[in-house]
Amino acid sequence: MFKKIQNWFDERIGLTKLINEFNGERIPSKGSWIYTFGSLLAFLFIVQVVTGIFLLFYYVPYFPLARNSTYFIKHHVLLGNILLGIHLWGAFTMIFFLLVHMARVYFSGAYKKPRELQWVAGMVLFSIVIVLGLTGYMLIGNENSWWTINVLTNVAAHVPLVGGFLRIIVRGGTETATLTMQHIFAFHVWLLPIVAIMFIPIHIFLVRMTGEQGIALEYKNSKLPDNDVNKWSHPDKTIPFFPDQFYRDMIVAVVVFAVIYFLAVYYGAAIGPMYRPLALHFAPESDWYFLANEELLKYFPGHGLIIFPTFIIPTIGFLILFAIPFIDNKGSERSPLKRPAATILGILFLLLLVYLTLIGGQPKAPAAV
């Protein structure tokens, strides 16, 4: 009976061939636990989509009601507090592991030929996830959301030529009003997820086409010289994706989800006070992944210099990240020890990012707004 069912699907969609192709992928063996991050990120994205769909049943994207509907979900909907907590901590966890995944790819030189487009697609997904986190943070509708929207849309206004237009698009007018929340809601729930769903298969396809680039230890027994690109296509030993790597992916996903569930139950999701448009003293607090950029504002005081931390530095930083495969395109060496310039610059960048984040996370006194 099962053979007949299999044959029925084979005649229509080639099911057996698809399964064999899925099983045929080979993964470098020594760093197999490190290679779980990509699958983990896909799993966390699914968690965000599923919990987000359930939250949509009760959420109202309208400023006077957004915070109250979030409060209602947390305190009066069955399992609402857990769903809200999983959505919040899942977002934090996804951004954290996305940074870890990017660092692993960078230091192992996995962006080099022929994997340049793989890195670019990953950077597009990174940008989308960051904006998803930012817009989700705004949708809570509390006091912090209100002033964050005002501050960041004013920041967007410093973009040359199109800044004023961007602010109007996000706000739905010249001021933060009813349409503002609706516009942010549309970005968070529809536009950004659709773009992410388009690029995730592209990224996976590129990974499958070029193969998994392992760490340098995977190639130490190769007879080819380090500057031979073919060396980095044939690791010393591989394991099949299914079942070996698949089981590792599942174990990591279950453990990480258990941690997210614990954080959701134990810490939950803070709602915060209702927004006060006429408040005279309030200091908006960014989520942890925006603290470094927020800290940069302190080093460029004055209206004339604000364009540097709000537009010039972030734009240059993102452009450099996107262009890394095309900047570091000399030679085929992947080992971080044999690429001292790239390794040292990467470490310095991470140290600076951590430093600015820790300093930016220190308690702030309320400021006039």
N, C-alpha and C positions, 0 to 999 in steps of 0.2 A: 504493500500500500504506500509506504513512504517513498519507495522507488518511483512509483507512478506519479506521486506529487512532485518529486524532484524533476522527473522528466517533463512534466507539464510546465514547470517554471523555466526549465532549460530551453524549451522550445520557444519561449516568449521573451525572456530577458537574459538567458545565459547565466542562470544563478550559480551553477557549479563552477563556471569559469571565473565569475566574480569572487567566489569564496576562495578559490585557489590563488588568485592574484593577491587577495587580502592576506592569505596565509604565507605567501611567498616572500613578503618583505623581510629583509635581513637587517638586524640591528647590531652595531658593535657591542661586544659582550662586557667589557670591563667597566664601562660607565653606565650600565643599563639603568641603574636607579636615577642617575642624573638626567637621563633622556625621558623621564616620565613627565617632565614639566609641560611639554607641549600638549600631551593628552589631558593633563590636569587642567590646563587653561580652557580647553574645549569643554570639559566637564563643568567647570565653574561657570562658564558662560551659559550652559544649559540650565544650571541651577538658578542663575539670575533671571533667565527668561521665564522659567516655570513659576518661581515665587513672584515675579513681577506681574504675571498674568493673573494670579490669585489676588494680588493687591489691587488690581484694576477694578475688581468687582465693587470696591468700597471707596476708592480714592476719588476726590473731586478736584480737578485742576483749576481752582478758582481761589484767588488769594484769601478772601475772607473765610473760605471753607476748607482750604487745603490743610492747614494745621489741625483743624478740628476733625477732619476726616481721618487724618493720620493718627490722631489721638484715639478716635473711635476704633480704628483697626487694632491698635495696641491693647486697649482695655476692654473692648466689648465684643470683638469678633472671636469666634472659636479658633484657637491656635494663632490668632492674629499677631500676638506679641512675638511668637517664635518665627512666623513667616517674615515679619518686619525685620527681626534681628538677623535672620539668615540672609535676607536681601542686603542688609547693611554690611555685615561682617563678611559676606561672600564677596561683595565689591572690594572691600579693603584687601581681602586675601588674594583676589584675582590680580589686583594691581601690584601687590607685593611679589607674587610669583612671576608676573610678567616681567618685572624688573630683574628678578633672579635669572629668568630664562634668557633675557637679552644679554645679561652679563656673561652667562655661560657661553652663548653663541659668540660674543665679542672676543672673549679671552681664548677661545679655542679656534679662532680664525675661521669659523664656519660661514662667514659672509663672503669669502673669496671665491673666485671663479671655480665652478660655474653656478654659484649660489647667490649671485648679486640680487636677482629679482626676488629670491626667497626672503632676503633681509628687508628689501623695500616693502614687500607685502606685509611683513611682520611689523614694520614701522607704521604703516597705515593702520593696522589693527591696534597698535599701541596708542596711537593718537585718538582713535575712536573710543577706546576703553577709558582713557583719561577724561575725555569730554563727557562720556556717559556717567562717570563718577561725579563730575562737577555738576551736571544738570540734575542728577538724582539728588544730590545734596541740596540743590535749590528748591526741589519740589516739596520738601517737608513743609514749607510755608510758615516757618517760625520767624522770630526776629532776626536770627542769624541769616536765614535765607534771604529775607528782604534786603538787608544791607549788603550782603554778598552780591546779589543781583545788581544793585545800584553801583557798587564799587567796580565790579568786573565789566559792566557795560560802559562805565566811564573809562575804564582801562582800554576797552576795545575802541573807543573813540579816538585814541591816540595813533591808531594804525593810519599811516599816510594814505590820503586820497579816499579810501573807502571806510574809514573809521566811523564817521557819522552815520553812514548807511548801515553798517553792521549793528550799531546801537539801536537804530530804529527797527531793524529786522527782529532783533532779540526782544526788545521791549514791546513791539507792536505799536510804537508811537514814540513821541519825544520823552515821555515819562514812564516810570514803572507803574503799570495799572493792570486792569483786568486781563487784557490780552497777553500780558507778559508771561504769566504762568501758563497760559494755553500754548504759547509759542515754545516755551521750554519743554512742556509736556510732549509736544509733537516731535521735537528733536530727540528726546530721551526714549520715547516709546515706539516711534515709527521710523524716522529717518536714519538715526545712528544704528539701531539694530539691523535694519535692512542692509545698510552698507557693510556692516560686520558680517552678516550672513553671506554676502556676496564674496567677501575677501577670505573668509575662513577656508572654503573649498579651494580657492586659488592657492592659498598658502600650503594647504595639505597636498595638493596636486604637485606643486613645485618641490616639496620635500620628497614625495614619492619618485619624482622624475630624476632628481639628483642624488637621492640616497641620504641616509642620516650621516651627518659629519660628526665623527666621534672626537674625543679628546686625543691629544698627541700620543698618550701611552698606548692607544689602540694600534699604532703603526710602527712601533719601535723595532719590530723584526723585519720590516720591509727591506728588500735589497735595493730599492730605488733611492736616489738622492733626495734630500729634503726639498730641493727646488723643482722637483718633477711633480707636476699636478696629478699624474696618474697614481702616485704613491698614496694620496689622500682619498682615493676612491676604493681602496682595497684594505680594510682593517685586517689585523692579524687573525682575529677570530670573531665570528658573528653568531647570533642566535635568531631563531625565527620570531617574528612579531607575535604570532599566535602559535602556541599559548604562552611562551616564556615572557616576552615583554608585555603582553596584554595583562597577565596576572600581576605583574609589578605595577602597571598603570592602575589597575583596579584597587590594589592594596593602598597605594598612595592616595587615590581619590577618596577611599573610605576613611582613611585616617584624617585627611584634611577636612573632610565634611564633618567628621566627629568633633574636631576642634571648633569648626564654625558653629555647629549645633550647641556645643557647650557655651561658647561666647554669647550666642543668641539667647540661651536660657538664663545664663548667669548675669550677663551685662545688659542684654536687650538692646533696644535702640532708643537713644535719647530723643525726646520730642522738642523740648525747649519751650520758652514762653511765646505767646502770640506776638506777632510783629507790631511795632509801634512806629508808624511813618513819621511821627513828630518827635521821636526821641532825640535828645540833644547830645547824650553821651553814650556811645556804644562802640565796642571794638569787635568787629566781625572776626570769627575764628575759622580759619581754613581747615580742611581735612589734612591729614599728615602728608599726603603726597603733593600738596601745594604750599607747604610751609617754607620750602627753600626759596621758591619764587617770591613769596610774600616777604621773606627776610631781605631780599635784594632791594626792596623799596627803601629800606633804611639807609642804604649806601648811596642813594641818588636823591638827596633832598631838593626840594624846590620844583616848581612847575616846569621849568625849562628842561630839567634832566629826567623827568618821569618817563619819557619815551624810551629810555635805555632799559630799565627793568621791566617795563610793561610790554614792549614790542621788540626792540632791537636785539637784546640779549637772548630772549626765548626763541626768536625767529632764527637767529644765527645758530643757536644750539640745535634746534630741530633740523635745520638744513644740513649741518655737519653730520648729525646722526643718520639722516637719510643717505648722505653721500659717502659714508665710511667705506663701502665696498669699492667705490670708484676713486677714493683718495688713497687707500691702502691697497693698491693693485700691483705693486711691484713684488715679484717673486711669489712662490706658492707655499712658503713656510707657514705652518699653523701653530707650532709650539710657542706658548707665551714666553718661554725662556729664551727663544731664539728670535723673538720680536720685541726687543727691550723698549723701543720707543713707543709702540702701540700699548704695551703692557703697562709701562710707567704712566702714560697719559690716562689710561683707563682707571688705574688705581687712584691717581690724583683727582680725577673727576668724581669717583665714588666717595672719596674722603671729603671733598668739598660739598657734595650733595648731602652726605650724612651730617656734616658739621652745620650747614645752613638749616637743615631740618630740625636738628636738636636745639639750636639757638632759637629758631622760629617757633618751636613748641613751648618755650618758656611762658609762664603766665604774663599776660599783658594788662596794663591798667586801662580802664575805659577811656576812649578818646572822643573828642568832639567830632561829630559827623555832619 
